């Protein structure tokens, strides 16, 4: 017993547990016991390693194709509006280049990053015909596979009209007639619309009051042409060019905050009330307001 009244374990018991000279045991096991348990765990972990290796090899054999084997979680694409702004509120003063400089730079960066061609003609693709039906030169899909992937169709910047930035480097922001780009998120194998009725963009005010503040809207082009679809993934479609639709807003009432909604209609494109980007986009616009953050 120690001073606190508790029983104290003699140190000799610990020493004997570490090495028992009488029974020749180390940590309570004899030499033979240690050999057997070591052999057991070597076999056990070797089996686990082989099992893991085999399962990974089997998994990799199902991933040889650059295209996903199953794709049923994403049925309809989402859409994005450019330029992106905080709270989706685009506000600027046409006489102040610094107020819309970030918007212009974002549009220019997007067009350059998507490698939009400066050519005004497209002689390599047939308008209104899906890529897998185009009479184009084709490349193998992957080693050991015979299914071809059609060459990506170019997107002439001229299709965006005055929103291409070629003739107006301010994309209309300097003249109070701003351009908005709508792009579709890429989904492998997805074909929006049909060859007869392609996916079409339509914009308007969110309410009657907003619609009355928008005097004219032009689209360049108004549709997502089928010749840019389907998308075959980054591995196969290294040179893929994503199409866009430019929305040119003319003579929007200045000084007022205008809520705008754009819908994309076409076969395979769905909308949900809880998802503001599924089949549609919404944003607000305010031109030449004394206080750009005001909601009036």
C-alpha positions as CSV (number, residue, x, y, z in Angstrom):
1,X,0.0,0.0,0.0
2,X,1.2,3.5,-0.8
3,X,0.6,6.7,1.2
4,X,-2.8,7.3,-0.5
5,X,-4.0,3.9,0.5
6,X,-4.0,2.3,-3.0
7,X,-2.4,-0.9,-3.9
8,X,0.8,-0.5,-5.9
9,X,1.8,-3.1,-8.5
10,X,5.3,-4.4,-8.0
11,X,7.8,-3.5,-10.8
12,X,8.9,-7.1,-10.9
13,X,5.5,-8.0,-12.4
14,X,6.0,-5.7,-15.3
15,X,9.5,-7.0,-15.9
16,X,8.3,-10.5,-15.8
17,X,5.6,-9.7,-18.3
18,X,8.2,-8.2,-20.7
19,X,10.5,-11.2,-20.3
20,X,9.7,-14.3,-18.3
21,X,13.0,-16.1,-17.9
22,X,11.3,-19.1,-16.3
23,X,8.9,-19.8,-19.3
24,X,11.1,-18.1,-21.9
25,X,8.1,-15.9,-22.9
26,X,8.3,-12.4,-24.3
27,X,5.2,-10.2,-23.8
28,X,3.3,-13.2,-22.7
29,X,4.1,-15.3,-25.8
30,X,6.6,-18.0,-26.5
31,X,8.9,-17.9,-29.5
32,X,6.8,-20.4,-31.3
33,X,3.6,-18.4,-30.7
34,X,5.3,-15.2,-32.1
35,X,6.4,-17.1,-35.2
36,X,2.9,-18.5,-35.8
37,X,1.1,-15.1,-35.3
38,X,3.7,-13.4,-37.5
39,X,3.1,-15.9,-40.4
40,X,-0.7,-15.5,-39.9
41,X,-0.6,-11.7,-40.3
42,X,1.8,-11.9,-43.3
43,X,-0.6,-14.2,-45.1
44,X,-3.6,-12.1,-44.0
45,X,-2.2,-8.8,-45.2
46,X,-0.9,-10.4,-48.4
47,X,-4.4,-11.6,-49.1
48,X,-5.8,-8.1,-48.5
49,X,-3.2,-6.6,-50.8
50,X,-3.9,-9.0,-53.6
51,X,-7.7,-8.6,-53.1
52,X,-7.3,-4.8,-53.3
53,X,-5.1,-5.1,-56.4
54,X,-7.6,-7.3,-58.2
55,X,-10.5,-5.1,-57.5
56,X,-8.7,-2.0,-58.8
57,X,-7.7,-3.9,-61.9
58,X,-11.3,-5.0,-62.5
59,X,-12.4,-1.4,-62.0
60,X,-9.9,0.0,-64.4
61,X,-11.0,-2.4,-67.1
62,X,-14.5,-0.7,-67.0
63,X,-12.9,2.7,-67.3
64,X,-11.0,2.2,-70.5
65,X,-13.4,4.2,-72.6
66,X,-13.0,8.0,-72.4
67,X,-16.8,8.3,-72.2
68,X,-18.7,7.5,-69.0
69,X,-20.4,4.1,-68.9
70,X,-23.4,5.4,-67.0
71,X,-24.8,8.9,-67.1
72,X,-28.2,9.3,-65.7
73,X,-27.8,11.9,-62.9
74,X,-27.6,14.9,-65.3
75,X,-30.6,15.0,-67.6
76,X,-30.9,18.7,-68.5
77,X,-28.1,21.3,-68.8
78,X,-27.8,24.4,-66.7
79,X,-27.1,27.8,-68.2
80,X,-24.8,30.6,-67.2
81,X,-25.0,34.3,-67.9
82,X,-21.9,36.5,-68.7
83,X,-20.6,38.8,-67.4
84,X,-21.0,37.4,-63.9
85,X,-21.8,40.0,-61.3
86,X,-22.4,40.0,-57.5
87,X,-26.0,39.0,-56.8
88,X,-26.4,38.7,-60.6
89,X,-26.9,42.5,-60.7
90,X,-25.1,44.2,-63.6
91,X,-24.8,47.9,-63.0
92,X,-22.7,50.4,-64.9
93,X,-22.4,54.0,-66.1
94,X,-21.8,54.3,-69.9
95,X,-19.7,57.4,-69.6
96,X,-17.5,55.8,-67.0
97,X,-15.3,53.1,-68.5
98,X,-14.1,51.9,-65.1
99,X,-17.6,51.0,-64.1
100,X,-17.9,48.4,-66.8
101,X,-14.3,47.5,-67.4
102,X,-14.5,44.3,-65.5
103,X,-17.6,43.2,-67.5
104,X,-15.9,43.9,-70.8
105,X,-12.7,42.1,-69.7
106,X,-14.7,39.0,-68.6
107,X,-16.5,38.8,-72.0
108,X,-13.3,39.3,-73.9
109,X,-11.5,36.6,-71.8
110,X,-14.4,34.2,-72.4
111,X,-14.4,34.7,-76.2
112,X,-10.6,34.3,-76.4
113,X,-10.6,31.3,-74.1
114,X,-13.2,29.5,-76.2
115,X,-11.1,30.1,-79.3
116,X,-13.9,31.7,-81.3
117,X,-12.7,32.2,-84.9
118,X,-12.4,35.6,-86.4
119,X,-13.6,34.1,-89.7
120,X,-17.0,35.3,-90.9
121,X,-17.8,32.0,-92.7
122,X,-18.1,28.4,-91.7
123,X,-17.3,26.1,-94.5
124,X,-16.6,22.9,-92.6
125,X,-20.0,22.1,-90.9
126,X,-23.6,21.9,-92.1
127,X,-25.9,24.1,-90.1
128,X,-28.8,22.3,-88.4
129,X,-27.1,18.9,-88.4
130,X,-25.8,17.2,-85.3
131,X,-22.0,16.5,-85.2
132,X,-22.4,12.7,-85.4
133,X,-24.3,13.3,-88.7
134,X,-21.7,15.7,-90.2
135,X,-19.8,14.6,-93.3
136,X,-16.5,15.6,-91.7
137,X,-13.0,14.0,-91.3
138,X,-13.1,11.8,-88.3
139,X,-10.6,10.6,-85.7
140,X,-10.6,7.3,-83.8
141,X,-12.4,7.5,-80.4
142,X,-9.8,5.5,-78.5
143,X,-7.2,2.8,-79.0
144,X,-9.0,-0.4,-79.8
145,X,-12.3,1.2,-80.5
146,X,-13.8,1.8,-84.0
147,X,-16.4,4.4,-83.2
148,X,-15.3,7.7,-84.5
149,X,-15.6,11.2,-83.1
150,X,-16.6,14.0,-85.5
151,X,-14.3,17.0,-85.7
152,X,-15.4,20.0,-83.6
153,X,-17.2,22.7,-85.6
154,X,-15.7,26.2,-85.5
155,X,-17.7,29.0,-84.0
156,X,-17.2,32.2,-86.1
157,X,-17.2,35.2,-83.8
158,X,-19.3,37.0,-86.4
159,X,-22.2,34.9,-85.3
160,X,-22.3,37.1,-82.2
161,X,-23.0,40.2,-84.3
162,X,-22.3,43.5,-82.6
163,X,-21.6,41.4,-79.4
164,X,-18.5,39.8,-80.8
165,X,-16.2,42.7,-79.6
166,X,-14.7,43.0,-83.1
167,X,-16.3,46.3,-84.1
168,X,-17.3,47.5,-80.6
169,X,-14.6,46.6,-78.0
170,X,-17.0,47.8,-75.2
171,X,-19.6,45.2,-76.1
172,X,-22.3,47.9,-76.1
173,X,-21.6,49.0,-72.6
174,X,-20.1,52.3,-73.8
175,X,-23.4,53.1,-75.6
176,X,-25.8,52.0,-72.9
177,X,-26.8,49.0,-75.1
178,X,-25.0,46.1,-73.3
179,X,-24.5,42.6,-74.5
180,X,-25.1,39.5,-72.3
181,X,-23.7,36.1,-73.3
182,X,-25.6,32.9,-72.4
183,X,-23.7,29.7,-72.4
184,X,-24.9,26.1,-71.9
185,X,-23.1,23.8,-69.5
186,X,-21.5,20.8,-71.3
187,X,-23.0,17.4,-70.9
188,X,-21.5,14.4,-72.7
189,X,-23.7,13.0,-75.4
190,X,-26.5,15.6,-74.9
191,X,-28.3,16.9,-78.0
192,X,-30.5,19.9,-77.2
193,X,-33.6,20.5,-79.3
194,X,-34.0,18.8,-82.7
195,X,-32.7,19.5,-86.2
196,X,-36.1,20.9,-87.0
197,X,-36.6,22.9,-83.8
198,X,-33.2,23.7,-82.2
199,X,-32.9,25.0,-78.7
200,X,-34.0,28.6,-78.7
201,X,-33.3,31.5,-76.3
202,X,-36.0,34.0,-75.3
203,X,-35.6,36.9,-72.8
204,X,-38.0,39.3,-71.3
205,X,-38.7,41.2,-68.1
206,X,-39.6,39.2,-65.0
207,X,-42.8,41.1,-64.6
208,X,-45.0,43.4,-66.7
209,X,-43.3,46.5,-65.2
210,X,-39.9,45.1,-66.1
211,X,-41.0,44.2,-69.6
212,X,-42.2,47.8,-70.1
213,X,-38.7,49.0,-69.4
214,X,-37.1,46.9,-72.1
215,X,-37.7,48.3,-75.6
216,X,-35.9,45.9,-77.8
217,X,-33.9,42.7,-77.5
218,X,-31.8,41.1,-80.3
219,X,-30.2,37.7,-80.4
220,X,-27.0,36.6,-82.1
221,X,-27.7,33.8,-82.9
222,X,-31.1,33.0,-81.3
223,X,-30.5,29.3,-81.2
224,X,-27.9,26.7,-80.1
225,X,-27.1,25.2,-83.5
226,X,-27.2,21.3,-83.5
227,X,-23.9,21.2,-85.3
228,X,-22.1,21.9,-82.0
229,X,-23.6,18.9,-80.3
230,X,-23.1,16.3,-78.8
231,X,-20.0,17.0,-76.7
232,X,-17.7,13.9,-76.4
233,X,-15.7,14.9,-73.2
234,X,-12.4,16.6,-72.6
235,X,-10.3,13.6,-73.6
236,X,-11.8,13.2,-77.1
237,X,-13.0,16.8,-77.7
238,X,-9.8,18.6,-77.0
239,X,-10.6,21.2,-79.6
240,X,-14.3,21.5,-78.8
241,X,-15.7,25.0,-79.0
242,X,-18.7,25.7,-76.9
243,X,-21.4,27.8,-78.7
244,X,-23.0,30.8,-77.0
245,X,-25.9,33.1,-77.6
246,X,-25.5,36.9,-77.4
247,X,-28.4,38.9,-76.0
248,X,-28.2,42.5,-77.1
249,X,-30.4,44.8,-74.9
250,X,-31.4,48.0,-76.7
251,X,-32.9,51.2,-75.2
252,X,-33.4,49.8,-71.7
253,X,-34.9,52.5,-69.5
254,X,-31.9,54.1,-67.7
255,X,-31.7,54.7,-64.0
256,X,-34.1,51.8,-63.1
257,X,-33.3,48.3,-61.9
258,X,-34.7,45.9,-64.5
259,X,-35.2,42.2,-63.6
260,X,-34.6,40.0,-66.7
261,X,-35.2,36.3,-67.3
262,X,-34.0,34.2,-70.2
263,X,-35.5,30.8,-71.0
264,X,-34.0,28.2,-73.3
265,X,-36.7,26.0,-74.8
266,X,-36.1,22.8,-76.8
267,X,-36.4,19.1,-76.5
268,X,-34.4,17.7,-73.6
269,X,-34.2,21.0,-71.8
270,X,-36.2,21.1,-68.5
271,X,-36.8,23.8,-65.9
272,X,-37.4,23.6,-62.2
273,X,-38.7,26.3,-60.0
274,X,-36.1,25.6,-57.3
275,X,-33.2,25.7,-59.7
276,X,-32.8,29.2,-61.3
277,X,-30.1,27.9,-63.7
278,X,-31.8,24.8,-65.1
279,X,-33.1,25.7,-68.5
280,X,-33.0,29.4,-67.7
281,X,-31.0,32.3,-66.2
282,X,-32.1,35.4,-64.3
283,X,-30.3,38.7,-63.7
284,X,-30.9,42.4,-63.1
285,X,-29.6,45.3,-65.1
286,X,-29.2,48.9,-64.1
287,X,-27.8,51.5,-66.5
288,X,-26.6,55.0,-65.6
289,X,-28.1,55.0,-62.2
290,X,-26.9,57.7,-59.7
291,X,-26.7,55.0,-57.1
292,X,-26.0,51.6,-58.9
293,X,-26.8,49.6,-55.8
294,X,-30.3,51.1,-55.4
295,X,-33.3,48.9,-56.1
296,X,-35.5,51.5,-57.6
